[in-house]
């Protein structure tokens, strides 16, 4: 059984990078630098979503389904720097060569990780293999939009048409899953600025749990799971959740009643 690794990242404005690019000294606060960048972006584009290279990764959550096990966790410790979090993510791909699964990972998460990994001087040869070292990767690799070693379900289900994109929260809830709990992506910077990193990590973890559950439904859609296998996979997730005493997982269980 090929391990399945569902992933999600959370980001904030790269304050240090913004200071460097715009010649801003240490006098303005981090909040002032972020406000300057967001206002500048709104004036230029009508919205305040920063270019991907100016997103700093503050959390990466993973859900790993391997053999008879399932678990969800955040990479690294809360005090670890961005480079360490990203290094751990790519090290996991080196170790497991997993089936990667995401929701908008091709449109956001992976491009951000590409830029930020280069900034930190990291190496990820397995991830970037497009057939040079392993011939199988010529026909199915992590990089190609139309290969399946990375499944961006939002992109695939929309048939690669951005006008058809659906948000994870709505779609997960329509499928009977909890959806987003605690916050959403637009609130991450405010939470980070207030020192609530643990809440961000917990939120990121529930996002990958939702994505994993949606992936199980997708496996039914494409005929790889029958109803018995689907229910078995859901029970594996429920069993893992039942052993946790953490509040965000208890809330997740309450929001996902048994059928």
C-alpha positions in Angstrom: 0.0 0.0 0.0 1.5 3.3 -1.1 1.4 5.7 1.9 -1.0 8.7 1.4 0.2 12.0 2.7 -2.4 14.8 2.9 -0.9 18.2 3.6 -1.8 21.8 4.2 0.2 25.0 5.0 -0.6 28.2 6.8 1.3 31.4 6.0 1.8 35.0 7.1 3.4 38.0 5.4 7.1 37.6 5.1 8.0 40.7 7.2 11.8 40.3 6.8 11.5 39.9 3.1 9.2 42.9 2.8 11.7 45.0 4.7 14.5 43.9 2.4 12.6 44.4 -0.9 11.2 47.8 0.1 14.2 49.2 2.0 12.2 49.4 5.3 14.4 49.7 8.4 13.7 48.3 11.9 11.8 51.4 13.1 8.3 50.5 11.7 6.7 47.6 13.6 5.9 44.2 12.0 2.2 45.2 11.9 3.0 48.5 10.1 5.1 46.7 7.5 2.4 44.1 6.9 -0.3 46.9 6.7 1.9 48.8 4.2 2.3 45.7 2.0 -1.4 44.7 2.1 -2.5 48.3 1.3 0.0 48.4 -1.6 -1.4 45.1 -2.9 -5.0 46.3 -2.6 -4.1 49.5 -4.6 -2.5 47.4 -7.3 -4.9 44.5 -7.7 -8.0 45.3 -5.7 -7.3 42.5 -3.2 -4.7 42.1 -0.4 -3.5 38.5 -1.2 0.3 38.8 -1.4 2.4 37.2 -4.1 3.3 33.7 -3.2 7.0 34.4 -2.7 6.1 36.8 0.1 4.2 34.2 2.2 6.2 32.9 5.2 5.2 29.4 6.2 4.3 29.1 9.9 2.5 25.7 10.0 2.5 22.6 8.0 0.1 19.8 8.9 0.1 16.3 7.5 -2.3 13.3 7.6 -0.5 10.1 6.9 -2.3 6.8 6.0 0.2 4.0 6.0 -0.3 0.2 6.3 -2.9 -0.1 9.2 -2.1 3.3 10.7 -3.5 6.8 10.5 -2.3 10.0 12.2 -2.5 13.8 11.9 0.2 16.1 13.2 2.0 19.4 12.7 5.5 19.3 11.5 8.2 20.5 13.9 7.7 22.3 17.2 6.0 25.8 17.6 9.4 27.4 18.0 10.9 25.9 14.8 11.8 28.3 12.0 10.3 28.2 8.5 13.2 26.4 7.0 13.0 23.5 9.5 9.3 23.0 8.8 9.8 22.9 5.1 12.8 20.6 5.4 10.8 18.2 7.4 8.0 18.2 4.7 10.4 17.3 1.9 12.3 14.8 4.1 9.0 13.0 4.5 8.7 12.7 0.7 12.2 11.4 0.5 11.4 8.8 3.1 8.0 7.6 2.0 7.5 8.6 -1.7 3.9 9.0 -0.8 0.8 9.7 -2.7 0.4 13.5 -2.1 -3.1 14.8 -1.6 -4.2 18.5 -1.2 -6.9 21.0 -1.7 -5.5 23.7 -3.8 -2.0 22.4 -3.2 -1.0 23.0 -6.8 -2.3 26.6 -6.8 -0.9 27.7 -3.5 0.8 25.3 -1.0 3.4 23.7 -3.3 4.4 26.9 -5.2 4.9 28.6 -1.8 7.0 25.7 -0.6 9.1 25.8 -3.8 10.0 29.5 -3.4 10.6 29.3 0.4 12.7 26.1 0.1 15.0 27.9 -2.3 15.2 30.9 -0.1 16.4 28.6 2.7 18.8 26.6 0.4 17.0 23.3 0.9 17.2 20.2 -1.3 14.3 17.9 -2.3 15.6 15.5 -5.1 12.8 12.9 -4.8 10.1 15.5 -5.0 11.7 17.2 -8.1 12.5 13.9 -9.9 10.8 14.1 -13.3 12.4 10.9 -14.7 16.1 11.7 -14.4 16.8 9.2 -11.6 13.6 7.1 -11.6 12.2 6.3 -15.0 8.7 5.8 -13.5 8.7 9.5 -12.5 8.9 10.4 -16.2 5.3 9.3 -16.6 3.9 10.2 -13.1 5.7 12.8 -10.9 4.9 15.4 -8.3 5.4 18.3 -10.6 3.1 17.8 -13.5 -0.4 19.2 -13.1 -1.9 16.3 -14.9 -0.1 13.5 -13.2 -1.5 11.8 -10.1 1.4 11.4 -7.7 0.2 14.7 -6.4 -3.6 15.0 -6.4 -4.9 18.5 -6.0 -8.5 17.6 -5.6 -9.8 21.1 -6.0 -8.1 21.5 -9.3 -9.0 18.0 -10.6 -12.6 18.0 -9.6 -13.0 21.4 -11.3 -11.4 19.9 -14.5 -8.6 22.5 -14.2 -11.0 25.4 -14.7 -10.6 28.1 -12.0 -14.2 29.3 -12.5 -15.3 25.9 -11.2 -13.2 25.9 -8.0 -14.9 25.2 -4.7 -13.7 26.0 -1.2 -12.8 23.2 1.1 -15.1 24.3 3.9 -18.3 24.3 1.9 -17.5 21.1 0.1 -16.4 19.2 3.2 -19.6 20.1 5.0 -21.7 19.2 1.9 -20.0 15.7 2.1 -21.0 15.4 5.7 -17.7 16.3 7.3 -17.0 19.0 9.9 -15.5 21.6 7.7 -13.3 24.4 9.1 -13.2 24.8 12.8 -11.9 27.7 14.9 -10.8 30.1 12.1 -10.2 30.4 8.4 -7.2 31.3 6.3 -8.1 35.0 6.3 -7.6 35.1 10.1 -4.2 33.5 10.3 -2.2 36.7 10.2 -4.2 38.3 13.0 -3.9 35.1 15.1 -0.1 34.9 14.5 0.4 38.6 15.3 -1.4 37.9 18.6 0.9 35.0 19.4 -1.7 32.3 18.8 0.5 29.9 16.9 -0.8 26.8 18.6 -4.4 27.7 17.4 -3.1 28.1 13.8 -1.4 24.7 14.0 -4.6 23.1 15.3 -6.6 24.7 12.6 -4.2 23.5 9.9 -4.5 20.0 11.3 -8.3 20.0 11.1 -8.0 21.2 7.5 -5.9 18.1 6.5 -8.4 15.9 8.4 -11.2 17.3 6.3 -9.1 16.9 3.1 -8.3 13.3 3.9 -12.0 12.5 4.4 -12.9 14.2 1.2 -10.2 12.1 -0.5 -11.9 9.0 0.8 -15.1 10.1 -1.0 -13.1 10.7 -4.1 -11.7 7.2 -3.9 -15.3 6.0 -4.1 -16.1 8.3 -7.0 -13.3 6.8 -9.1 -14.1 3.3 -8.2 -11.1 2.4 -6.0 -13.2 2.0 -2.8 -16.5 0.3 -2.4 -18.9 1.3 0.4 -17.4 -1.3 2.8 -13.9 0.0 2.2 -15.0 3.6 2.5 -16.7 3.0 5.9 -13.6 1.0 7.1 -11.4 4.0 6.2 -13.7 6.4 8.1 -13.6 4.1 11.1 -9.8 4.2 11.2 -10.0 8.0 11.3 -12.7 7.9 14.0 -10.7 5.5 16.1 -7.6 7.8 15.9 -9.8 10.8 16.9 -11.3 8.9 19.8 -7.9 8.5 21.4 -7.1 12.2 21.4 -7.8 14.4 24.4 -6.9 17.6 22.5 -9.8 20.1 22.3 -9.7 20.6 18.5 -10.1 16.9 17.9 -12.9 16.6 20.4 -14.6 19.4 18.6 -14.0 17.7 15.3 -15.6 14.5 16.6 -18.7 16.4 17.8 -19.0 18.0 14.4 -18.8 14.6 12.7 -21.6 12.4 14.1 -21.6 8.7 13.2 -23.9 7.7 10.4 
